[in-house]
Amino acid sequence: MKKTKRAKKSRTWVIKQHRDQFFKKAKVLGYRSRAAFKLLELNKKFNFIKSNSNLLDIGATPGGWSQVASKMVIRGKILAVDILPMEKIKNVNFINGDFLEETTQQQIKNIFQKKIDVIISDMAENTTGNKSIDSIRTNNLCAEVIKFSINHLDINGVLVCKLFMGDDFILVKDLAKKNFKTVEFFKPESSRSESKETYIFCSTLKSL
């Protein structure tokens, strides 16, 4: 019975993907994932990726966000990080490692050798089927990205990170507001309507 349910769920997911306009558009335009359109919408609203940005993409695989950034950043540096491997993208450096580990964070510091202008993260924990647990785990990841940003982002830099509406949302929001002068939330049209995901936009660090 469990196999039948899993197979049915898998078929439903495939059908949804093929009916999804952003999934189809991503294929046509050569983006590795529909998530590319989320970053395009976020940047259209907040205009934070510049031609000379030093940009860190956390949880980058398969590379949709890095692809978008690589078309905008001409004179800066892009570094993508993920625990999973990622196919090479022109003008994008890649670290195959766990962002939460100190060794990976030290590698990031070594590559940039300076404060970072933009940190983006579409990172999420693997789903368990329990929406409450999934929300808490992904929001904990967002909190870790914020903590990293406090120490490694330029004072006038920008952080954009995925989080879920639900458990721990307020804790993440409060952490951001404590450390950034500007904190806003935005759900792109390319996010699935049934998804609880939204994105937090933070800019300009407060003085420590």
N, CA, C and O of each residue as an XYZ file, in Angstrom:
832
protein
N       0.819     -1.204      0.000
C       0.000      0.000      0.000
C       0.851      1.252      0.000
O       0.561      2.219     -0.705
N       1.945      1.222      0.829
C       2.827      2.381      0.919
C       3.488      2.674     -0.422
O       3.617      3.830     -0.824
N       3.914      1.595     -1.122
C       4.550      1.776     -2.433
C       3.579      2.423     -3.404
O       3.957      3.309     -4.170
N       2.322      1.978     -3.373
C       1.300      2.534     -4.276
C       1.100      4.020     -4.003
O       1.001      4.815     -4.937
N       1.040      4.401     -2.725
C       0.865      5.804     -2.362
C       2.047      6.643     -2.812
O       1.880      7.755     -3.313
N       3.266      6.090     -2.624
C       4.469      6.814     -3.033
C       4.504      6.997     -4.531
O       4.850      8.068     -5.028
N       4.138      5.931     -5.263
C       4.139      5.998     -6.727
C       3.125      7.020     -7.224
O       3.389      7.776     -8.159
N       1.931      7.028     -6.565
C       0.892      7.981     -6.944
C       1.351      9.409     -6.688
O       1.128     10.299     -7.509
N       2.005      9.625     -5.524
C       2.515     10.952     -5.173
C       3.575     11.398     -6.165
O       3.610     12.561     -6.567
N       4.446     10.463     -6.562
C       5.500     10.776     -7.525
C       4.914     11.161     -8.873
O       5.378     12.111     -9.504
N       3.890     10.428     -9.322
C       3.236     10.740    -10.601
C       2.574     12.116    -10.535
O       2.633     12.890    -11.490
N       1.943     12.408     -9.391
C       1.293     13.715     -9.217
C       2.302     14.840     -9.317
O       2.030     15.873     -9.929
N       3.482     14.639     -8.710
C       4.547     15.659     -8.754
C       5.007     15.886    -10.188
O       5.197     17.028    -10.608
N       5.187     14.803    -10.941
C       5.627     14.918    -12.335
C       4.591     15.671    -13.156
O       4.944     16.530    -13.965
N       3.318     15.356    -12.956
C       2.239     16.040    -13.686
C       2.241     17.530    -13.369
O       2.110     18.362    -14.268
N       2.392     17.868    -12.079
C       2.423     19.278    -11.668
C       3.580     20.008    -12.337
O       3.433     21.140    -12.797
N       4.739     19.343    -12.387
C       5.904     19.966    -12.991
C       5.655     20.303    -14.457
O       5.987     21.397    -14.913
N       5.082     19.378    -15.177
C       4.876     19.587    -16.609
C       3.765     20.594    -16.899
O       3.723     21.166    -17.989
N       2.874     20.815    -15.948
C       1.841     21.838    -16.109
C       2.338     23.210    -15.651
O       1.694     24.227    -15.911
N       3.470     23.233    -14.978
C       3.998     24.448    -14.365
C       4.649     25.330    -15.428
O       5.600     24.913    -16.088
N       4.128     26.562    -15.592
C       4.656     27.469    -16.620
C       6.118     27.817    -16.372
O       6.884     27.984    -17.320
N       6.519     27.929    -15.083
C       7.907     28.291    -14.791
C       8.847     27.116    -15.026
O      10.000     27.310    -15.412
N       8.366     25.908    -14.799
C       9.153     24.715    -15.106
C       9.420     24.651    -16.610
O      10.544     24.391    -17.041
N       8.370     24.892    -17.401
C       8.514     24.860    -18.861
C       9.434     25.978    -19.347
O      10.284     25.766    -20.212
N       9.251     27.169    -18.780
C      10.057     28.322    -19.190
C      11.529     28.111    -18.859
O      12.408     28.507    -19.623
N      11.792     27.481    -17.711
C      13.174     27.200    -17.316
C      13.838     26.275    -18.331
O      15.000     26.464    -18.691
N      13.099     25.286    -18.782
C      13.636     24.358    -19.787
C      13.961     25.093    -21.084
O      15.010     24.870    -21.689
N      13.060     25.963    -21.500
C      13.248     26.701    -22.755
C      14.457     27.625    -22.679
O      15.236     27.721    -23.627
N      14.608     28.308    -21.536
C      15.684     29.290    -21.391
C      17.002     28.690    -20.912
O      18.012     29.388    -20.821
N      16.989     27.403    -20.608
C      18.229     26.736    -20.228
C      18.611     26.878    -18.769
O      19.755     26.614    -18.401
N      17.670     27.294    -17.929
C      17.948     27.366    -16.498
C      17.865     25.973    -15.888
O      17.065     25.143    -16.319
N      18.681     25.729    -14.902
C      18.734     24.401    -14.296
C      17.547     24.110    -13.389
O      17.266     22.951    -13.086
N      16.856     25.147    -12.959
C      15.668     24.948    -12.123
C      14.738     26.145    -12.247
O      15.155     27.238    -12.629
N      13.463     25.917    -11.916
C      12.468     26.985    -11.946
C      12.780     28.055    -10.897
O      12.269     29.173    -10.969
N      13.625     27.700     -9.920
C      14.000     28.650     -8.867
C      14.707     29.875     -9.427
O      14.749     30.917     -8.774
N      15.261     29.761    -10.622
C      15.929     30.909    -11.242
C      15.000     32.111    -11.311
O      15.437     33.247    -11.129
N      13.717     31.864    -11.572
C      12.763     32.964    -11.720
C      12.478     33.646    -10.378
O      12.117     34.822    -10.339
N      12.643     32.902     -9.281
C      12.465     33.516     -7.964
C      13.523     34.587     -7.732
O      13.216     35.678     -7.250
N      14.768     34.272     -8.078
C      15.835     35.260     -7.895
C      15.656     36.433     -8.846
O      15.906     37.579     -8.472
N      15.231     36.161    -10.060
C      14.974     37.251    -11.004
C      13.910     38.209    -10.452
O      14.054     39.427    -10.549
N      12.848     37.648     -9.875
C      11.793     38.485     -9.287
C      12.300     39.249     -8.065
O      11.996     40.429     -7.895
N      13.067     38.575     -7.223
C      13.614     39.215     -6.033
C      14.534     40.377     -6.410
O      14.489     41.442     -5.794
N      15.358     40.158     -7.418
C      16.275     41.222     -7.824
C      15.540     42.370     -8.518
O      15.939     43.529     -8.406
N      14.475     42.042     -9.229
C      13.675     43.101     -9.863
C      13.046     44.003     -8.803
O      12.961     45.217     -8.983
N      12.607     43.401     -7.696
C      11.969     44.170     -6.625
C      12.983     44.977     -5.819
O      12.746     46.147     -5.517
N      14.118     44.355     -5.467
C      15.046     44.991     -4.533
C      16.334     45.524     -5.184
O      17.059     46.312     -4.575
N      16.613     45.090     -6.426
C      17.761     45.593     -7.195
C      19.058     45.550     -6.387
O      19.682     46.586     -6.155
N      19.461     44.362     -5.962
C      20.617     44.243     -5.080
C      21.848     43.589     -5.722
O      22.940     43.676     -5.160
N      21.703     42.947     -6.869
C      22.859     42.334     -7.527
C      23.438     43.334     -8.518
O      22.766     43.759     -9.458
N      24.691     43.699     -8.293
C      25.362     44.685     -9.138
C      26.447     44.006     -9.974
O      26.828     42.866     -9.707
N      26.933     44.712    -10.977
C      27.934     44.125    -11.875
C      29.249     43.829    -11.160
O      30.017     42.972    -11.598
N      29.511     44.541    -10.050
C      30.764     44.341     -9.325
C      30.563     43.651     -7.973
O      31.443     43.705     -7.113
N      29.415     43.006     -7.782
C      29.120     42.354     -6.502
C      30.026     41.160     -6.242
O      30.325     40.387     -7.152
N      30.462     41.015     -4.990
C      31.056     39.769     -4.519
C      29.916     39.002     -3.863
O      29.415     39.403     -2.813
N      29.507     37.897     -4.484
C      28.248     37.236     -4.137
C      28.470     35.795     -3.715
O      29.212     35.054     -4.359
N      27.819     35.403     -2.622
C      27.856     34.033     -2.120
C      26.478     33.409     -2.256
O      25.488     33.956     -1.768
N      26.416     32.254     -2.925
C      25.168     31.512     -3.123
C      25.237     30.241     -2.281
O      25.993     29.322     -2.596
N      24.446     30.192     -1.208
C      24.475     29.063     -0.270
C      23.349     28.087     -0.592
O      22.201     28.488     -0.785
N      23.693     26.801     -0.646
C      22.708     25.787     -1.029
C      22.383     25.891     -2.499
O      21.217     25.859     -2.892
N      23.420     26.018     -3.315
C      23.279     26.444     -4.713
C      22.784     25.373     -5.682
O      22.100     25.694     -6.654
N      23.115     24.124     -5.434
C      22.784     23.061     -6.385
C      21.272     22.971     -6.618
O      20.508     23.036     -5.655
N      20.821     22.825     -7.861
C      21.563     22.517     -9.097
C      22.203     23.716     -9.800
O      22.936     23.537    -10.773
N      21.937     24.936     -9.320
C      22.641     26.082     -9.876
C      21.792     27.153    -10.514
O      22.325     28.050    -11.166
N      20.471     27.083    -10.342
C      19.590     28.073    -10.964
C      19.899     29.497    -10.550
O      19.940     30.396    -11.389
N      20.118     29.711     -9.249
C      20.412     31.064     -8.765
C      21.791     31.527     -9.219
O      21.968     32.693     -9.571
N      22.756     30.637     -9.213
C      24.111     31.001     -9.669
C      24.109     31.349    -11.151
O      24.841     32.240    -11.583
N      23.289     30.648    -11.932
C      23.165     30.974    -13.358
C      22.681     32.399    -13.547
O      23.231     33.147    -14.356
N      21.648     32.775    -12.798
C      21.098     34.133    -12.882
C      22.161     35.149    -12.483
O      22.378     36.138    -13.183
N      22.821     34.901    -11.359
C      23.844     35.834    -10.867
C      24.996     35.980    -11.849
O      25.543     37.070    -12.013
N      25.367     34.879    -12.505
C      26.520     34.911    -13.420
C      26.270     35.802    -14.634
O      27.214     36.266    -15.273
N      25.006     36.039    -14.949
C      24.674     36.914    -16.076
C      24.685     38.388    -15.662
O      24.703     39.277    -16.513
N      24.673     38.638    -14.354
C      24.626     40.012    -13.843
C      25.972     40.497    -13.309
O      26.325     41.666    -13.465
N      26.714     39.597    -12.684
C      27.986     39.968    -12.066
C      29.102     39.851    -13.104
O      29.430     38.753    -13.555
N      29.675     40.983    -13.473
C      30.694     41.021    -14.515
C      32.097     41.201    -13.928
O      33.046     40.525    -14.326
N      32.202     42.128    -12.975
C      33.524     42.454    -12.427
C      33.713     41.935    -10.999
O      34.792     42.085    -10.426
N      32.692     41.336    -10.433
C      32.794     40.822     -9.080
C      33.165     39.347     -9.061
O      33.724     38.818    -10.021
N      32.846     38.702     -7.957
C      33.173     37.283     -7.778
C      31.942     36.551     -7.272
O      31.228     37.049     -6.402
N      31.697     35.365     -7.822
C      30.575     34.534     -7.373
C      31.119     33.219     -6.824
O      31.929     32.551     -7.466
N      30.662     32.860     -5.627
C      31.012     31.583     -5.023
C      29.730     30.850     -4.656
O      28.889     31.381     -3.931
N      29.584     29.631     -5.158
C      28.442     28.778     -4.836
C      28.899     27.683     -3.875
O      30.010     27.166     -3.988
N      28.028     27.341     -2.933
C      28.345     26.308     -1.936
C      27.170     25.354     -1.811
O      26.018     25.778     -1.721
N      27.471     24.059     -1.807
C      26.409     23.080     -1.555
C      27.035     21.765     -1.118
O      28.147     21.418     -1.517
N      26.292     21.044     -0.291
C      26.739     19.724      0.161
C      26.660     18.702     -0.972
O      27.323     17.666     -0.937
N      25.827     19.016     -1.990
C      25.714     18.159     -3.178
C      26.592     18.716     -4.301
O      26.849     19.919     -4.335
N      27.049     17.875     -5.208
C      27.856     18.366     -6.331
C      27.039     19.238     -7.272
O      25.812     19.145     -7.304
N      27.718     20.086     -8.038
C      27.052     20.961     -8.995
C      27.885     21.052    -10.263
O      29.105     21.213    -10.207
N      27.221     20.948    -11.401
C      27.935     21.090    -12.667
C      28.475     22.503    -12.811
O      27.861     23.468    -12.353
N      29.627     22.610    -13.451
C      30.326     23.888    -13.581
C      29.464     24.942    -14.282
O      28.791     24.663    -15.274
N      29.508     26.155    -13.739
C      28.894     27.330    -14.364
C      30.007     28.329    -14.623
O      30.824     28.588    -13.739
N      30.049     28.885    -15.807
C      31.106     29.823    -16.170
C      31.137     30.996    -15.185
O      30.105     31.573    -14.842
N      32.351     31.327    -14.745
C      32.601     32.455    -13.837
C      32.007     32.269    -12.440
O      31.819     33.236    -11.702
N      31.716     31.016    -12.088
C      31.220     30.717    -10.737
C      32.148     29.708    -10.074
O      32.329     28.601    -10.580
N      32.735     30.089     -8.943
C      33.529     29.153     -8.151
C      32.585     28.278     -7.333
O      31.470     28.690     -7.015
N      33.028     27.086     -6.997
C      32.143     26.172     -6.276
C      32.884     25.429     -5.176
O      33.989     24.926     -5.384
N      32.260     25.366     -3.996
C      32.744     24.550     -2.884
C      31.725     23.440     -2.644
O      30.556     23.704     -2.363
N      32.182     22.206     -2.757
C      31.325     21.051     -2.471
C      31.496     20.707     -0.992
O      32.357     19.905     -0.631
N      30.681     21.312     -0.148
C      30.824     21.094      1.286
C      29.595     21.540      2.042
O      28.696     22.169      1.482
N      29.564     21.210      3.317
C      28.447     21.553      4.199
C      28.658     22.961      4.738
O      29.616     23.213      5.469
N      27.775     23.867      4.382
C      27.894     25.257      4.809
C      27.982     25.388      6.327
O      28.640     26.302      6.825
N      27.339     24.503      7.063
C      27.289     24.598      8.516
C      28.604     24.212      9.182
O      28.792     24.473     10.370
N      29.514     23.595      8.435
C      30.784     23.170      9.019
C      31.810     24.305      8.994
O      31.876     25.073      8.034
N      32.600     24.399     10.048
C      33.603     25.467     10.164
C      34.604     25.434      9.022
O      35.035     26.481      8.539
N      34.977     24.231      8.586
C      35.973     24.123      7.508
C      35.451     24.743      6.216
O      36.207     25.381      5.483
N      34.169     24.560      5.937
C      33.570     25.148      4.735
C      33.506     26.663      4.863
O      33.811     27.381      3.911
N      33.117     27.146      6.020
C      33.046     28.589      6.223
C      34.429     29.232      6.137
O      34.564     30.367      5.679
N      35.448     28.509      6.576
C      36.816     29.025      6.446
C      37.233     29.081      4.979
O      37.923     30.013      4.567
N      36.819     28.090      4.189
C      37.092     28.110      2.752
C      36.452     29.327      2.087
O      37.049     29.967      1.222
N      35.232     29.628      2.508
C      34.524     30.792      1.962
C      35.319     32.059      2.245
O      35.521     32.883      1.354
N      35.771     32.212      3.490
C      36.560     33.375      3.880
C      37.848     33.467      3.066
O      38.250     34.549      2.640
N      38.478     32.333      2.857
C      39.745     32.311      2.123
C      39.568     32.731      0.664
O      40.439     33.387      0.093
N      38.451     32.355      0.070
C      38.215     32.683     -1.338
C      37.913     34.166     -1.520
O      38.416     34.790     -2.455
N      37.102     34.733     -0.641
C      36.742     36.146     -0.804
C      37.832     37.089     -0.296
O      38.096     38.124     -0.906
N      38.458     36.730      0.815
C      39.509     37.565      1.398
C      39.033     38.973      1.764
O      39.844     39.882      1.944
N      37.741     39.144      1.871
C      37.164     40.445      2.227
C      35.705     40.232      2.568
O      35.179     39.128      2.423
N      35.048     41.294      3.023
C      33.624     41.195      3.314
C      32.834     40.958      2.022
O      33.250     41.384      0.945
N      31.694     40.276      2.142
C      30.879     39.896      0.991
C      29.774     40.936      0.784
O      29.200     41.436      1.751
N      29.480     41.258     -0.466
C      28.447     42.255     -0.783
C      27.038     41.679     -0.726
O      26.113     42.321     -0.228
N      26.884     40.463     -1.239
C      25.556     39.849     -1.348
C      25.639     38.382     -0.936
O      26.501     37.643     -1.413
N      24.743     37.969     -0.055
C      24.607     36.553      0.305
C      23.188     36.137     -0.026
O      22.227     36.751      0.436
N      23.060     35.081     -0.836
C      21.741     34.567     -1.205
C      21.648     33.099     -0.809
O      22.632     32.363     -0.879
N      20.472     32.688     -0.398
C      20.297     31.289     -0.016
C      18.876     30.818     -0.301
O      17.906     31.372      0.215
N      18.776     29.794     -1.126
C      17.497     29.130     -1.395
C      17.502     27.760     -0.718
O      16.787     26.845     -1.126
N      18.317     27.644      0.316
C      18.549     26.369      0.981
C      17.335     25.939      1.790
O      16.677     26.755      2.434
N      17.053     24.645      1.744
C      15.963     24.068      2.543
C      16.344     22.649      2.932
O      17.046     21.955      2.196
N      15.876     22.232      4.087
C      16.108     20.861      4.526
C      15.261     19.898      3.691
O      14.226     20.282      3.147
N      15.703     18.662      3.596
C      14.902     17.635      2.930
C      13.579     17.479      3.677
O      13.544     17.482      4.907
N      12.503     17.345      2.921
C      11.186     17.256      3.549
C      10.978     15.901      4.227
O      11.468     14.871      3.764
N      10.235     15.933      5.341
C       9.938     14.716      6.101
C       8.489     14.292      5.932
O       8.108     13.173      6.278
N       7.674     15.220      5.386
C       6.240     14.957      5.303
C       5.490     15.642      6.425
O       4.272     15.804      6.357
N       6.219     16.047      7.468
C       5.632     16.790      8.579
C       5.930     18.272      8.360
O       7.071     18.704      8.524
N       4.910     19.058      7.988
C       5.125     20.449      7.609
C       5.692     21.285      8.749
O       6.483     22.200      8.518
N       5.294     20.978      9.962
C       5.784     21.723     11.120
C       7.284     21.493     11.318
O       8.045     22.438     11.527
N       7.693     20.230     11.251
C       9.114     19.895     11.402
C       9.926     20.477     10.258
O      11.008     21.022     10.474
N       9.402     20.364      9.030
C      10.112     20.900      7.857
C      10.312     22.402      7.989
O      11.373     22.926      7.650
N       9.291     23.092      8.481
C       9.366     24.539      8.669
C      10.442     24.897      9.682
O      11.254     25.790      9.438
N      10.455     24.209     10.812
C      11.436     24.490     11.861
C      12.855     24.250     11.357
O      13.747     25.063     11.597
N      13.065     23.140     10.662
C      14.417     22.788     10.204
C      14.930     23.773      9.159
O      16.090     24.180      9.212
N      14.082     24.160      8.215
C      14.510     25.117      7.189
C      14.710     26.504      7.783
O      15.644     27.209      7.400
N      13.852     26.904      8.708
C      14.011     28.204      9.349
C      15.260     28.255     10.225
O      15.862     29.317     10.386
N      15.652     27.118     10.789
C      16.916     27.050     11.523
C      18.097     27.280     10.585
O      19.080     27.919     10.958
N      17.993     26.753      9.361
C      19.043     26.995      8.358
C      19.124     28.481      8.037
O      20.216     29.041      7.941
N      17.969     29.116      7.872
C      17.937     30.552      7.588
C      18.598     31.330      8.719
O      19.344     32.276      8.470
N      18.327     30.936      9.960
C      18.942     31.595     11.115
C      20.454     31.460     11.081
O      21.171     32.399     11.426
N      20.947     30.291     10.667
C      22.396     30.079     10.574
C      23.012     30.965      9.489
O      24.123     31.471      9.650
N      22.293     31.144      8.400
C      22.778     32.020      7.325
C      22.841     33.467      7.822
O      23.788     34.193      7.520
N      21.832     33.875      8.579
C      21.828     35.234      9.138
C      23.022     35.427     10.073
O      23.704     36.449     10.007
N      23.272     34.451     10.940
C      24.399     34.541     11.881
C      25.728     34.650     11.141
O      26.605     35.420     11.532
N      25.868     33.876     10.073
C      27.086     33.944      9.253
C      27.207     35.327      8.617
O      28.294     35.902      8.571
N      26.095     35.852      8.132
C      26.084     37.143      7.446
C      26.506     38.282      8.367
O      27.170     39.225      7.935
N      26.123     38.194      9.626
C      26.462     39.246     10.592
C      27.972     39.468     10.642
O      28.435     40.597     10.798
N      28.729     38.389     10.511
C      30.187     38.463     10.632
C      30.918     38.605      9.301
O      32.075     39.027      9.278
N      30.266     38.261      8.195
C      30.995     38.196      6.927
C      30.430     39.075      5.817
O      31.009     39.159      4.734
N      29.300     39.730      6.084
C      28.690     40.608      5.089
C      29.226     42.031      5.272
O      29.447     42.482      6.396
N      29.429     42.720      4.164
C      29.792     44.133      4.210
C      28.695     44.899      4.949
O      27.526     44.519      4.885
N      29.059     45.967      5.643
C      28.087     46.700      6.449
C      26.902     47.193      5.611
O      25.787     47.310      6.120
N      27.141     47.480      4.336
C      26.065     47.914      3.432
C      25.564     46.773      2.548
O      24.882     47.001      1.549
N      25.908     45.557      2.927
C      25.567     44.396      2.115
C      24.114     43.961      2.233
O      23.329     44.524      2.996
N      23.787     42.935      1.447
C      22.411     42.430      1.357
C      22.391     40.921      1.558
O      23.251     40.194      1.061
N      21.394     40.477      2.296
C      21.136     39.051      2.487
C      19.728     38.737      2.009
O      18.778     39.434      2.365
N      19.591     37.681      1.196
C      18.276     37.178      0.771
C      18.248     35.686      1.075
O      19.119     34.937      0.632
N      17.242     35.260      1.835
C      17.225     33.863      2.285
C      15.804     33.321      2.336
O      14.862     34.033      2.685
N      15.671     32.047      1.982
C      14.361     31.392      2.047
C      14.010     31.031      3.489
O      14.875     30.631      4.267
N      12.743     31.176      3.832
C      12.226     30.646      5.079
C      10.757     30.304      4.887
O      10.152     30.673      3.881
N      10.190     29.600      5.853
C       8.799     29.174      5.765
C       7.940     29.909      6.789
O       8.356     30.110      7.930
N       6.752     30.304      6.378
C       5.776     30.845      7.315
C       5.342     29.694      8.223
O       4.928     28.639      7.743
N       5.436     29.901      9.511
C       5.081     28.826     10.430
C       5.977     28.866     11.651
O       6.410     29.932     12.089
N       6.253     27.676     12.202
C       7.049     27.584     13.419
C       8.422     28.231     13.249
O       9.093     28.034     12.236
N       8.823     28.993     14.242
C      10.134     29.660     14.303
C      10.251     30.863     13.371
O      11.301     31.504     13.336
N       9.200     31.186     12.614
C       9.266     32.334     11.711
C       9.565     33.619     12.490
O      10.421     34.405     12.085
N       8.869     33.830     13.594
C       9.047     35.049     14.384
C      10.465     35.135     14.950
O      11.045     36.218     15.016
N      11.022     33.989     15.357
C      12.385     33.982     15.895
C      13.389     34.434     14.836
O      14.310     35.198     15.124
N      13.198     33.953     13.613
C      14.089     34.348     12.516
C      13.913     35.828     12.198
O      14.888     36.551     11.997
N      12.656     36.267     12.156
C      12.356     37.675     11.890
C      13.007     38.573     12.945
O      13.606     39.592     12.602
N      12.895     38.211     14.202
C      13.471     39.008     15.286
C      14.998     39.039     15.204
O      15.618     40.075     15.444
N      15.595     37.902     14.865
C      17.051     37.845     14.713
C      17.515     38.791     13.615
O      18.515     39.492     13.767
N      16.776     38.807     12.504
C      17.124     39.688     11.385
C      16.966     41.157     11.780
O      17.849     41.974     11.518
N      15.846     41.485     12.408
C      15.579     42.872     12.791
C      16.569     43.389     13.831
O      16.855     44.585     13.886
N      17.081     42.494     14.641
C      18.063     42.874     15.656
C      19.384     43.290     15.019
O      20.124     44.098     15.581
N      19.676     42.737     13.845
C      21.001     42.930     13.251
C      21.029     43.734     11.954
O      22.097     44.178     11.533
N      19.870     43.932     11.310
C      19.818     44.673     10.051
C      18.876     45.869     10.163
O      17.851     45.797     10.841
N      19.223     46.960      9.502
C      18.379     48.155      9.524
C      17.114     47.970      8.694
O      16.050     48.478      9.049
N      17.233     47.238      7.586
C      16.076     46.997      6.718
C      15.783     45.510      6.641
O      16.667     44.716      6.319
N      14.550     45.129      6.933
C      14.120     43.727      6.839
C      12.739     43.704      6.181
O      11.789     44.293      6.696
N      12.637     43.019      5.039
C      11.361     42.916      4.334
C      11.130     41.470      3.913
O      12.056     40.660      3.884
N       9.878     41.162      3.587
C       9.530     39.810      3.144
C       8.842     39.879      1.789
O       8.090     40.809      1.496
N       9.121     38.863      0.965
C       8.571     38.867     -0.390
C       8.385     37.436     -0.879
O       9.295     36.612     -0.784
N       7.200     37.152     -1.400
C       6.932     35.832     -2.000
C       6.796     36.021     -3.508
O       5.815     36.609     -3.964
N       7.755     35.539     -4.284
C       7.688     35.704     -5.747
C       6.492     34.975     -6.351
O       6.003     33.994     -5.791
N       6.036     35.455     -7.480
C       4.941     34.793     -8.202
C       5.347     33.388     -8.629
O       4.505     32.499     -8.753
N       6.657     33.195     -8.854
C       7.138     31.889     -9.296
C       7.199     30.863     -8.166
O       7.456     29.685     -8.418
N       6.964     31.296     -6.919
C       6.787     30.334     -5.833
C       5.418     29.684     -6.002
O       4.442     30.354     -6.337
N       5.353     28.395     -5.773
C       4.065     27.720     -5.907
C       3.079     28.274     -4.886
O       3.435     28.510     -3.731
N       1.847     28.479     -5.319
C       0.832     29.111     -4.465
C       0.596     28.329     -3.176
O       0.315     28.915     -2.130
N       0.712     26.998     -3.256
C       0.449     26.183     -2.069
C       1.634     26.139     -1.105
O       1.504     25.656      0.019
N       2.791     26.646     -1.546
C       3.993     26.603     -0.713
C       3.951     27.685      0.364
O       3.463     28.791      0.130
N       4.469     27.351      1.545
C       4.564     28.315      2.647
C       5.859     29.120      2.595
O       6.130     29.931      3.480
N       6.660     28.889      1.550
C       7.939     29.590      1.490
C       7.748     31.076      1.215
O       6.822     31.486      0.516
N       8.636     31.856      1.775
C       8.758     33.265      1.454
C      10.246     33.592      1.534
O      11.051     32.727      1.880
N      10.615     34.818      1.220
C      12.025     35.197      1.251
C      12.204     36.439      2.102
O      11.428     37.391      2.019
N      13.239     36.409      2.918
C      13.560     37.556      3.757
C      14.670     38.345      3.077
O      15.681     37.784      2.655
N      14.466     39.645      2.976
C      15.449     40.560      2.394
C      15.989     41.439      3.517
O      15.227     42.154      4.167
N      17.285     41.390      3.744
C      17.919     42.178      4.798
C      19.030     43.022      4.192
O      19.811     42.537      3.373
N      19.099     44.280      4.594
C      20.181     45.127      4.098
C      20.675     46.064      5.188
O      19.925     46.458      6.081
N      21.943     46.410      5.095
C      22.636     47.349      5.978
C      22.670     46.845      7.428
O      21.689     46.929      8.167
N      23.814     46.331      7.788
C      23.999     45.830      9.146
C      23.984     46.964     10.157
O      24.483     48.058      9.890
N      23.408     46.691     11.316
C      23.482     47.654     12.414
C      24.864     47.583     13.036
O      25.514     46.540     12.959
N      25.322     48.633     13.636
C      26.632     48.647     14.291
C      26.629     47.667     15.465
O      25.703     47.628     16.275
N      27.696     46.885     15.520
C      27.777     45.891     16.603
C      28.156     46.579     17.921
O      28.274     45.916     18.952
